[in-house]
Amino acid sequence: MDQRLFFLLNMARHKVFQHVDAEAEKQLGVPVTQVAALLFLTKNEGCPQKELGKALGLNKPAVSGLVGRMQKHGLIARHQSESDGRAWCLFMTDKGREVLPLVPPLLGQLNSRLTDGFDEAELEVVQRFLNTAILRF
């Protein structure tokens, strides 16, 4: 069994992301990064575009592209900030809100697939490991 943790984490992240992205497209008609953006906007409606980028870990060109694609598909609208003429604020559209109720069942399926075959104690160790990795880096 491979014991190179960084390699394994990277490969697992890549495989899981590919699978989740494909499932999100298939079941929701929206790629997973756009789903993440919609979930962020549920609690941060009207936030500046750069705040979304920071939350998703995207650089300025990546968040501009993401927002552009989401606008093109009618999921969000962006309006110039009233307090800063250089900033854009993001708002979900009705079409974007229609996706949200479909997300929890998908997440439930994905979490079940990830945790299948592990007992509570094993999952606690995995969760502790991942949370520790997040905090240390």
FISEMAR-946884 format. One record per residue: residue in three letters; x, y, z of N, C-alpha, C, CB in turn. Coordinates in nm, 3 decimals, decimal comma. Glycine has a CB too. Layout:
<pts>
ALA | X | Y | Z | X | Y | Z | X | Y | Z | X | Y | Z
...
</pts>
This chain:
<pts>
MET | 0,085 | -0,118 | 0,000 | 0,000 | 0,000 | 0,000 | 0,089 | 0,124 | 0,000 | -0,097 | 0,000 | 0,123
ASP | 0,058 | 0,219 | -0,087 | 0,135 | 0,342 | -0,098 | 0,123 | 0,422 | 0,031 | 0,087 | 0,427 | -0,220
GLN | 0,234 | 0,476 | 0,080 | 0,233 | 0,552 | 0,205 | 0,274 | 0,698 | 0,187 | 0,324 | 0,486 | 0,306
ARG | 0,283 | 0,743 | 0,063 | 0,320 | 0,882 | 0,037 | 0,195 | 0,970 | 0,054 | 0,380 | 0,898 | -0,108
LEU | 0,182 | 1,027 | 0,173 | 0,058 | 1,098 | 0,209 | 0,026 | 1,215 | 0,116 | 0,068 | 1,149 | 0,349
PHE | 0,126 | 1,297 | 0,084 | 0,098 | 1,410 | -0,004 | 0,048 | 1,360 | -0,140 | 0,224 | 1,498 | -0,022
PHE | 0,114 | 1,261 | -0,195 | 0,073 | 1,203 | -0,323 | -0,069 | 1,147 | -0,314 | 0,172 | 1,092 | -0,365
LEU | -0,095 | 1,072 | -0,207 | -0,228 | 1,012 | -0,192 | -0,337 | 1,118 | -0,176 | -0,229 | 0,920 | -0,071
LEU | -0,309 | 1,222 | -0,096 | -0,408 | 1,329 | -0,081 | -0,435 | 1,397 | -0,215 | -0,359 | 1,433 | 0,021
ASN | -0,331 | 1,423 | -0,290 | -0,347 | 1,489 | -0,419 | -0,426 | 1,401 | -0,516 | -0,209 | 1,522 | -0,479
MET | -0,393 | 1,274 | -0,522 | -0,465 | 1,183 | -0,612 | -0,611 | 1,168 | -0,569 | -0,397 | 1,045 | -0,615
ALA | -0,634 | 1,155 | -0,438 | -0,771 | 1,141 | -0,388 | -0,852 | 1,267 | -0,419 | -0,772 | 1,113 | -0,236
ARG | -0,794 | 1,384 | -0,395 | -0,863 | 1,509 | -0,425 | -0,900 | 1,517 | -0,572 | -0,776 | 1,628 | -0,386
HIS | -0,806 | 1,481 | -0,657 | -0,830 | 1,487 | -0,801 | -0,941 | 1,390 | -0,843 | -0,700 | 1,454 | -0,877
LYS | -0,934 | 1,266 | -0,797 | -1,035 | 1,165 | -0,834 | -1,173 | 1,202 | -0,781 | -0,995 | 1,027 | -0,781
VAL | -1,178 | 1,245 | -0,655 | -1,306 | 1,281 | -0,595 | -1,365 | 1,401 | -0,667 | -1,289 | 1,311 | -0,444
PHE | -1,282 | 1,502 | -0,694 | -1,332 | 1,621 | -0,762 | -1,388 | 1,586 | -0,900 | -1,219 | 1,726 | -0,775
GLN | -1,316 | 1,503 | -0,975 | -1,364 | 1,463 | -1,109 | -1,500 | 1,393 | -1,099 | -1,262 | 1,370 | -1,178
HIS | -1,511 | 1,302 | -1,003 | -1,636 | 1,228 | -0,986 | -1,750 | 1,322 | -0,944 | -1,619 | 1,117 | -0,881
VAL | -1,723 | 1,407 | -0,845 | -1,826 | 1,499 | -0,796 | -1,868 | 1,596 | -0,905 | -1,775 | 1,576 | -0,671
ASP | -1,771 | 1,644 | -0,983 | -1,802 | 1,737 | -1,091 | -1,893 | 1,669 | -1,195 | -1,673 | 1,787 | -1,158
ALA | -1,861 | 1,546 | -1,231 | -1,943 | 1,473 | -1,328 | -2,083 | 1,448 | -1,274 | -1,876 | 1,339 | -1,364
GLU | -2,093 | 1,411 | -1,146 | -2,224 | 1,387 | -1,086 | -2,305 | 1,516 | -1,075 | -2,208 | 1,323 | -0,947
ALA | -2,241 | 1,625 | -1,039 | -2,311 | 1,753 | -1,030 | -2,365 | 1,793 | -1,167 | -2,217 | 1,864 | -0,974
GLU | -2,283 | 1,777 | -1,269 | -2,328 | 1,808 | -1,407 | -2,446 | 1,720 | -1,445 | -2,213 | 1,789 | -1,509
LYS | -2,436 | 1,590 | -1,415 | -2,540 | 1,494 | -1,454 | -2,670 | 1,518 | -1,378 | -2,491 | 1,351 | -1,429
GLN | -2,660 | 1,535 | -1,246 | -2,781 | 1,544 | -1,163 | -2,837 | 1,686 | -1,151 | -2,751 | 1,491 | -1,026
LEU | -2,750 | 1,786 | -1,157 | -2,794 | 1,924 | -1,135 | -2,786 | 2,010 | -1,259 | -2,713 | 1,986 | -1,027
GLY | -2,706 | 1,965 | -1,356 | -2,683 | 2,045 | -1,475 | -2,588 | 2,161 | -1,451 | -2,814 | 2,097 | -1,527
VAL | -2,515 | 2,155 | -1,340 | -2,425 | 2,263 | -1,299 | -2,295 | 2,201 | -1,249 | -2,492 | 2,353 | -1,189
PRO | -2,179 | 2,251 | -1,294 | -2,052 | 2,198 | -1,243 | -2,034 | 2,225 | -1,094 | -1,935 | 2,258 | -1,321
VAL | -1,953 | 2,145 | -1,030 | -1,938 | 2,150 | -0,885 | -1,886 | 2,285 | -0,835 | -1,845 | 2,041 | -0,840
THR | -1,799 | 2,351 | -0,907 | -1,748 | 2,481 | -0,861 | -1,861 | 2,584 | -0,861 | -1,631 | 2,529 | -0,951
GLN | -1,951 | 2,575 | -0,958 | -2,065 | 2,665 | -0,961 | -2,162 | 2,633 | -0,847 | -2,138 | 2,657 | -1,098
VAL | -2,174 | 2,506 | -0,814 | -2,257 | 2,467 | -0,698 | -2,198 | 2,528 | -0,572 | -2,266 | 2,312 | -0,684
ALA | -2,065 | 2,520 | -0,557 | -1,999 | 2,578 | -0,440 | -2,024 | 2,729 | -0,434 | -1,848 | 2,550 | -0,443
ALA | -2,020 | 2,794 | -0,547 | -2,045 | 2,938 | -0,552 | -2,189 | 2,969 | -0,509 | -2,019 | 2,994 | -0,693
LEU | -2,283 | 2,890 | -0,556 | -2,423 | 2,911 | -0,517 | -2,442 | 2,890 | -0,367 | -2,516 | 2,817 | -0,596
LEU | -2,378 | 2,786 | -0,314 | -2,389 | 2,761 | -0,170 | -2,329 | 2,877 | -0,090 | -2,317 | 2,629 | -0,133
PHE | -2,218 | 2,932 | -0,137 | -2,159 | 3,047 | -0,069 | -2,254 | 3,167 | -0,075 | -2,024 | 3,084 | -0,133
LEU | -2,317 | 3,188 | -0,189 | -2,407 | 3,302 | -0,205 | -2,534 | 3,290 | -0,121 | -2,444 | 3,318 | -0,350
THR | -2,572 | 3,168 | -0,083 | -2,691 | 3,155 | 0,002 | -2,672 | 3,227 | 0,134 | -2,723 | 3,007 | 0,027
LYS | -2,547 | 3,231 | 0,183 | -2,519 | 3,298 | 0,310 | -2,452 | 3,433 | 0,291 | -2,432 | 3,209 | 0,396
ASN | -2,416 | 3,466 | 0,168 | -2,342 | 3,590 | 0,142 | -2,397 | 3,664 | 0,021 | -2,194 | 3,559 | 0,120
GLU | -2,528 | 3,666 | 0,011 | -2,595 | 3,732 | -0,101 | -2,549 | 3,877 | -0,111 | -2,749 | 3,725 | -0,086
GLY | -2,513 | 3,919 | -0,231 | -2,470 | 4,057 | -0,253 | -2,323 | 4,081 | -0,221 | -2,554 | 4,149 | -0,173
CYS | -2,249 | 3,973 | -0,197 | -2,107 | 3,989 | -0,163 | -2,027 | 4,037 | -0,283 | -2,048 | 3,856 | -0,111
PRO | -1,914 | 4,101 | -0,257 | -1,827 | 4,140 | -0,368 | -1,770 | 4,017 | -0,438 | -1,712 | 4,230 | -0,318
GLN | -1,746 | 4,028 | -0,566 | -1,693 | 3,918 | -0,646 | -1,563 | 3,864 | -0,586 | -1,671 | 3,963 | -0,791
LYS | -1,477 | 3,954 | -0,537 | -1,348 | 3,908 | -0,485 | -1,366 | 3,826 | -0,357 | -1,256 | 4,027 | -0,457
GLU | -1,473 | 3,848 | -0,282 | -1,501 | 3,769 | -0,162 | -1,535 | 3,625 | -0,200 | -1,618 | 3,833 | -0,081
LEU | -1,609 | 3,607 | -0,308 | -1,639 | 3,474 | -0,358 | -1,509 | 3,404 | -0,398 | -1,737 | 3,480 | -0,479
GLY | -1,423 | 3,475 | -0,469 | -1,295 | 3,418 | -0,509 | -1,213 | 3,373 | -0,391 | -1,217 | 3,517 | -0,591
LYS | -1,209 | 3,455 | -0,288 | -1,133 | 3,420 | -0,167 | -1,191 | 3,296 | -0,101 | -1,133 | 3,538 | -0,068
ALA | -1,323 | 3,290 | -0,091 | -1,390 | 3,175 | -0,027 | -1,365 | 3,045 | -0,102 | -1,539 | 3,201 | -0,016
LEU | -1,358 | 3,053 | -0,235 | -1,340 | 2,933 | -0,317 | -1,193 | 2,906 | -0,349 | -1,418 | 2,946 | -0,445
GLY | -1,105 | 2,994 | -0,306 | -0,963 | 2,976 | -0,333 | -0,926 | 2,999 | -0,478 | -0,921 | 2,839 | -0,292
LEU | -0,994 | 3,094 | -0,542 | -0,971 | 3,122 | -0,684 | -0,901 | 3,256 | -0,701 | -1,103 | 3,120 | -0,762
ASN | -0,811 | 3,263 | -0,799 | -0,747 | 3,390 | -0,828 | -0,843 | 3,478 | -0,909 | -0,613 | 3,369 | -0,905
LYS | -0,804 | 3,602 | -0,931 | -0,893 | 3,699 | -0,996 | -0,941 | 3,654 | -1,135 | -0,822 | 3,833 | -1,008
PRO | -0,851 | 3,607 | -1,224 | -0,900 | 3,563 | -1,355 | -0,994 | 3,442 | -1,346 | -0,781 | 3,528 | -1,445
ALA | -0,966 | 3,351 | -1,253 | -1,051 | 3,233 | -1,239 | -1,191 | 3,270 | -1,190 | -0,987 | 3,132 | -1,143
VAL | -1,198 | 3,359 | -1,092 | -1,330 | 3,398 | -1,041 | -1,405 | 3,480 | -1,146 | -1,315 | 3,479 | -0,911
SER | -1,334 | 3,560 | -1,226 | -1,400 | 3,634 | -1,334 | -1,461 | 3,538 | -1,435 | -1,300 | 3,729 | -1,405
GLY | -1,387 | 3,434 | -1,470 | -1,438 | 3,334 | -1,563 | -1,557 | 3,259 | -1,506 | -1,330 | 3,235 | -1,600
LEU | -1,547 | 3,221 | -1,379 | -1,656 | 3,150 | -1,312 | -1,782 | 3,236 | -1,311 | -1,617 | 3,113 | -1,169
VAL | -1,770 | 3,360 | -1,270 | -1,884 | 3,451 | -1,264 | -1,943 | 3,471 | -1,404 | -1,843 | 3,586 | -1,202
GLY | -1,857 | 3,487 | -1,503 | -1,904 | 3,504 | -1,640 | -1,985 | 3,384 | -1,689 | -1,788 | 3,526 | -1,733
ARG | -1,936 | 3,264 | -1,660 | -2,009 | 3,143 | -1,701 | -2,142 | 3,131 | -1,628 | -1,924 | 3,017 | -1,675
MET | -2,141 | 3,164 | -1,499 | -2,264 | 3,155 | -1,420 | -2,367 | 3,258 | -1,466 | -2,234 | 3,174 | -1,272
GLN | -2,319 | 3,376 | -1,502 | -2,410 | 3,479 | -1,557 | -2,468 | 3,431 | -1,689 | -2,336 | 3,613 | -1,577
LYS | -2,383 | 3,377 | -1,773 | -2,425 | 3,331 | -1,906 | -2,535 | 3,224 | -1,894 | -2,305 | 3,274 | -1,984
HIS | -2,525 | 3,140 | -1,790 | -2,624 | 3,034 | -1,770 | -2,741 | 3,079 | -1,682 | -2,558 | 2,912 | -1,708
GLY | -2,744 | 3,207 | -1,646 | -2,857 | 3,262 | -1,573 | -2,864 | 3,224 | -1,426 | -2,981 | 3,219 | -1,637
LEU | -2,752 | 3,181 | -1,367 | -2,753 | 3,138 | -1,227 | -2,732 | 3,253 | -1,131 | -2,648 | 3,034 | -1,205
ILE | -2,658 | 3,354 | -1,174 | -2,633 | 3,471 | -1,090 | -2,643 | 3,598 | -1,172 | -2,494 | 3,460 | -1,022
ALA | -2,656 | 3,707 | -1,101 | -2,650 | 3,840 | -1,162 | -2,544 | 3,917 | -1,085 | -2,790 | 3,914 | -1,160
ARG | -2,479 | 4,008 | -1,154 | -2,382 | 4,092 | -1,082 | -2,416 | 4,237 | -1,108 | -2,236 | 4,060 | -1,127
HIS | -2,402 | 4,315 | -1,001 | -2,433 | 4,457 | -1,007 | -2,316 | 4,534 | -0,948 | -2,565 | 4,489 | -0,931
GLN | -2,292 | 4,650 | -1,001 | -2,184 | 4,733 | -0,951 | -2,215 | 4,775 | -0,807 | -2,164 | 4,858 | -1,041
SER | -2,114 | 4,769 | -0,723 | -2,130 | 4,806 | -0,582 | -2,166 | 4,954 | -0,571 | -2,001 | 4,776 | -0,504
GLU | -2,258 | 4,983 | -0,481 | -2,296 | 5,123 | -0,458 | -2,187 | 5,196 | -0,381 | -2,429 | 5,130 | -0,381
SER | -2,111 | 5,124 | -0,299 | -2,009 | 5,189 | -0,217 | -1,871 | 5,193 | -0,283 | -1,999 | 5,117 | -0,085
ASP | -1,848 | 5,106 | -0,383 | -1,719 | 5,103 | -0,452 | -1,745 | 5,076 | -0,600 | -1,624 | 4,993 | -0,391
GLY | -1,733 | 5,178 | -0,680 | -1,763 | 5,168 | -0,823 | -1,677 | 5,069 | -0,899 | -1,748 | 5,301 | -0,884
ARG | -1,566 | 5,025 | -0,838 | -1,478 | 4,927 | -0,903 | -1,519 | 4,783 | -0,873 | -1,334 | 4,948 | -0,860
ALA | -1,602 | 4,764 | -0,771 | -1,638 | 4,629 | -0,726 | -1,772 | 4,585 | -0,783 | -1,642 | 4,623 | -0,573
TRP | -1,784 | 4,454 | -0,800 | -1,909 | 4,392 | -0,846 | -1,965 | 4,308 | -0,733 | -1,886 | 4,307 | -0,974
CYS | -2,095 | 4,317 | -0,710 | -2,163 | 4,238 | -0,608 | -2,247 | 4,130 | -0,677 | -2,252 | 4,328 | -0,517
LEU | -2,252 | 4,014 | -0,615 | -2,315 | 3,897 | -0,678 | -2,446 | 3,860 | -0,609 | -2,220 | 3,778 | -0,675
PHE | -2,543 | 3,826 | -0,693 | -2,676 | 3,790 | -0,645 | -2,724 | 3,666 | -0,721 | -2,776 | 3,908 | -0,663
MET | -2,788 | 3,577 | -0,648 | -2,844 | 3,459 | -0,712 | -2,973 | 3,495 | -0,786 | -2,871 | 3,348 | -0,607
THR | -2,994 | 3,430 | -0,898 | -3,119 | 3,447 | -0,971 | -3,216 | 3,338 | -0,927 | -3,095 | 3,442 | -1,126
ASP | -3,339 | 3,345 | -0,974 | -3,436 | 3,238 | -0,945 | -3,385 | 3,105 | -0,997 | -3,574 | 3,271 | -1,006
LYS | -3,323 | 3,106 | -1,114 | -3,269 | 2,982 | -1,171 | -3,160 | 2,925 | -1,080 | -3,213 | 3,006 | -1,314
GLY | -3,076 | 3,011 | -1,026 | -2,973 | 2,966 | -0,933 | -3,033 | 2,905 | -0,807 | -2,881 | 3,081 | -0,897
ARG | -3,140 | 2,967 | -0,758 | -3,206 | 2,916 | -0,637 | -3,273 | 2,781 | -0,662 | -3,311 | 3,017 | -0,588
GLU | -3,314 | 2,755 | -0,785 | -3,378 | 2,627 | -0,818 | -3,283 | 2,509 | -0,802 | -3,432 | 2,630 | -0,960
VAL | -3,153 | 2,533 | -0,814 | -3,053 | 2,427 | -0,802 | -3,035 | 2,384 | -0,656 | -2,918 | 2,475 | -0,860
LEU | -3,049 | 2,478 | -0,564 | -3,015 | 2,454 | -0,424 | -3,084 | 2,334 | -0,358 | -3,046 | 2,575 | -0,347
PRO | -3,215 | 2,314 | -0,376 | -3,278 | 2,198 | -0,311 | -3,226 | 2,063 | -0,362 | -3,427 | 2,204 | -0,330
LEU | -3,163 | 2,063 | -0,478 | -3,111 | 1,939 | -0,535 | -2,972 | 1,902 | -0,481 | -3,104 | 1,951 | -0,685
VAL | -2,908 | 1,997 | -0,413 | -2,771 | 1,976 | -0,366 | -2,762 | 1,878 | -0,248 | -2,710 | 2,109 | -0,325
PRO | -2,843 | 1,892 | -0,140 | -2,828 | 1,801 | -0,026 | -2,838 | 1,652 | -0,061 | -2,931 | 1,833 | 0,076
PRO | -2,934 | 1,611 | -0,145 | -2,936 | 1,468 | -0,180 | -2,808 | 1,422 | -0,251 | -3,056 | 1,438 | -0,268
LEU | -2,753 | 1,506 | -0,338 | -2,629 | 1,473 | -0,406 | -2,515 | 1,461 | -0,305 | -2,595 | 1,579 | -0,514
LEU | -2,504 | 1,556 | -0,214 | -2,399 | 1,551 | -0,113 | -2,414 | 1,427 | -0,024 | -2,402 | 1,678 | -0,027
GLY | -2,537 | 1,392 | 0,007 | -2,562 | 1,270 | 0,086 | -2,512 | 1,146 | 0,014 | -2,711 | 1,256 | 0,116
GLN | -2,541 | 1,136 | -0,115 | -2,493 | 1,022 | -0,195 | -2,342 | 1,016 | -0,196 | -2,546 | 1,031 | -0,339
LEU | -2,280 | 1,131 | -0,216 | -2,134 | 1,136 | -0,225 | -2,069 | 1,102 | -0,092 | -2,088 | 1,274 | -0,272
ASN | -2,122 | 1,155 | 0,017 | -2,068 | 1,122 | 0,149 | -2,085 | 0,974 | 0,180 | -2,135 | 1,208 | 0,257
SER | -2,199 | 0,917 | 0,143 | -2,221 | 0,774 | 0,165 | -2,120 | 0,691 | 0,088 | -2,363 | 0,735 | 0,125
ARG | -2,094 | 0,732 | -0,034 | -1,997 | 0,658 | -0,116 | -1,856 | 0,665 | -0,055 | -1,995 | 0,714 | -0,260
LEU | -1,821 | 0,782 | -0,001 | -1,689 | 0,799 | 0,061 | -1,676 | 0,721 | 0,192 | -1,662 | 0,946 | 0,087
THR | -1,782 | 0,712 | 0,269 | -1,773 | 0,652 | 0,402 | -1,811 | 0,505 | 0,406 | -1,861 | 0,727 | 0,496
ASP | -1,864 | 0,452 | 0,298 | -1,906 | 0,312 | 0,294 | -1,788 | 0,220 | 0,327 | -1,963 | 0,276 | 0,155
GLY | -1,810 | 0,129 | 0,420 | -1,707 | 0,032 | 0,457 | -1,619 | 0,075 | 0,573 | -1,622 | 0,003 | 0,340
PHE | -1,640 | 0,196 | 0,625 | -1,561 | 0,245 | 0,739 | -1,651 | 0,254 | 0,861 | -1,496 | 0,383 | 0,707
ASP | -1,597 | 0,216 | 0,978 | -1,676 | 0,231 | 1,100 | -1,652 | 0,371 | 1,160 | -1,639 | 0,121 | 1,204
GLU | -1,727 | 0,403 | 1,265 | -1,722 | 0,536 | 1,325 | -1,580 | 0,575 | 1,370 | -1,816 | 0,543 | 1,444
ALA | -1,511 | 0,481 | 1,432 | -1,376 | 0,510 | 1,482 | -1,281 | 0,541 | 1,367 | -1,322 | 0,390 | 1,564
GLU | -1,291 | 0,467 | 1,259 | -1,205 | 0,493 | 1,142 | -1,236 | 0,630 | 1,082 | -1,224 | 0,383 | 1,036
LEU | -1,363 | 0,662 | 1,072 | -1,402 | 0,792 | 1,016 | -1,355 | 0,907 | 1,105 | -1,553 | 0,799 | 0,998
GLU | -1,357 | 0,888 | 1,236 | -1,307 | 0,991 | 1,326 | -1,159 | 1,017 | 1,304 | -1,332 | 0,952 | 1,472
VAL | -1,082 | 0,912 | 1,279 | -0,939 | 0,928 | 1,252 | -0,918 | 1,002 | 1,119 | -0,868 | 0,789 | 1,248
VAL | -0,994 | 0,966 | 1,018 | -0,982 | 1,033 | 0,888 | -1,019 | 1,181 | 0,903 | -1,073 | 0,965 | 0,782
GLN | -1,128 | 1,209 | 0,972 | -1,170 | 1,347 | 0,992 | -1,066 | 1,426 | 1,070 | -1,305 | 1,352 | 1,065
ARG | -1,010 | 1,365 | 1,173 | -0,907 | 1,433 | 1,252 | -0,784 | 1,462 | 1,167 | -0,868 | 1,348 | 1,376
PHE | -0,744 | 1,364 | 1,085 | -0,629 | 1,381 | 0,996 | -0,653 | 1,496 | 0,897 | -0,600 | 1,251 | 0,920
LEU | -0,768 | 1,495 | 0,831 | -0,796 | 1,598 | 0,731 | -0,808 | 1,736 | 0,795 | -0,926 | 1,565 | 0,656
ASN | -0,875 | 1,746 | 0,909 | -0,886 | 1,875 | 0,977 | -0,750 | 1,925 | 1,024 | -0,981 | 1,863 | 1,096
THR | -0,664 | 1,836 | 1,069 | -0,530 | 1,874 | 1,111 | -0,450 | 1,924 | 0,991 | -0,457 | 1,754 | 1,177
ALA | -0,461 | 1,855 | 0,877 | -0,391 | 1,899 | 0,755 | -0,438 | 2,038 | 0,714 | -0,415 | 1,798 | 0,638
ILE | -0,566 | 2,064 | 0,723 | -0,621 | 2,194 | 0,686 | -0,566 | 2,302 | 0,779 | -0,776 | 2,190 | 0,692
LEU | -0,562 | 2,275 | 0,907 | -0,515 | 2,375 | 1,003 | -0,365 | 2,400 | 0,993 | -0,550 | 2,332 | 1,144
ARG | -0,287 | 2,297 | 0,962 | -0,141 | 2,312 | 0,957 | -0,093 | 2,383 | 0,832 | -0,075 | 2,177 | 0,966
PHE | -0,171 | 2,376 | 0,726 | -0,125 | 2,436 | 0,600 | -0,217 | 2,548 | 0,561 | -0,117 | 2,331 | 0,488
</pts>
